[in-house]
Amino acid sequence: MHLNPEDLRSYAKRDWSAPERLARRARARQPVRTKIRIAIELYEAARRTRPEWPTEQLRKKDLQMHVRLRALLDRAADVGAR
């Protein structure tokens, strides 16, 4: 089997992020109810694989990250008001 070097270059230069961008847009348009259902299904699948997950330590760290993000978003909301 002979591979054409130009075909290989063309293949390598493809927009590899396009499928993820399209999927992200599709997910963004999903109803909230669907997003919640999917999140619950993913959580339950993870628990079946690792019943000990998430640990109390991971839960605390996750909460801290959410609180930090909320604070950053609140500060960013005031930027345009100045």
C-alpha positions as a printed Julia matrix, in Angstrom:
82×3 Matrix{Float64}:
   0.0    0.0    0.0
   1.43   3.34  -1.06
   0.5    6.49   0.84
   0.54   9.8   -0.94
   2.58  12.31   1.11
   0.26  15.17   0.15
  -2.78  13.19   1.31
  -1.03  12.55   4.61
  -0.24  16.26   5.04
  -3.83  17.18   4.21
  -5.1   14.62   6.71
  -2.77  15.93   9.43
  -3.9   19.53   8.81
  -7.58  18.72   9.3
  -9.56  20.74  11.83
  -9.42  18.12  14.57
 -11.28  20.3   17.04
 -14.36  20.7   14.81
 -16.23  17.62  16.09
 -15.81  18.73  19.71
 -16.95  22.28  18.87
 -20.04  20.94  17.12
 -20.8   18.58  19.99
 -20.34  21.39  22.51
 -22.8   23.59  20.61
 -25.31  20.75  20.46
 -24.96  20.14  24.2
 -25.41  23.86  24.9
 -28.76  23.78  23.09
 -30.05  20.8   25.06
 -32.83  21.49  27.55
 -31.73  21.78  31.19
 -33.76  18.65  32.03
 -31.67  16.66  29.52
 -28.4   18.03  30.88
 -29.4   17.08  34.42
 -30.43  13.58  33.32
 -27.08  13.07  31.59
 -25.16  14.37  34.62
 -27.03  11.95  36.89
 -26.35   9.05  34.52
 -22.63   9.9   34.42
 -22.5   10.15  38.21
 -24.24   6.79  38.63
 -21.92   5.16  36.08
 -18.89   6.5   37.96
 -20.28   5.19  41.26
 -20.76   1.73  39.75
 -17.12   1.75  38.66
 -15.75   3.29  41.87
 -18.3    3.08  44.7
 -16.02   5.02  47.06
 -16.03   8.05  44.74
 -16.17  10.87  45.51
 -14.37  10.89  48.79
 -15.14  13.5   51.44
 -11.81  15.17  50.63
 -12.71  15.39  46.92
 -16.15  16.79  47.78
 -14.59  19.53  49.93
 -12.05  20.41  47.25
 -14.8   20.53  44.61
 -16.89  22.85  46.79
 -13.89  25.13  47.35
 -13.33  25.33  43.6
 -16.98  26.2   42.97
 -16.91  28.91  45.65
 -13.71  30.35  44.14
 -15.19  30.32  40.64
 -18.37  32.02  41.9
 -16.27  34.76  43.53
 -14.29  35.29  40.31
 -17.49  35.48  38.26
 -18.97  37.98  40.71
 -15.85  40.16  40.46
 -15.83  39.9   36.67
 -19.47  41.03  36.51
 -18.43  44.36  38.04
 -15.65  45.04  35.53
 -17.86  46.64  32.89
 -19.7   48.75  35.48
 -16.64  50.85  36.34
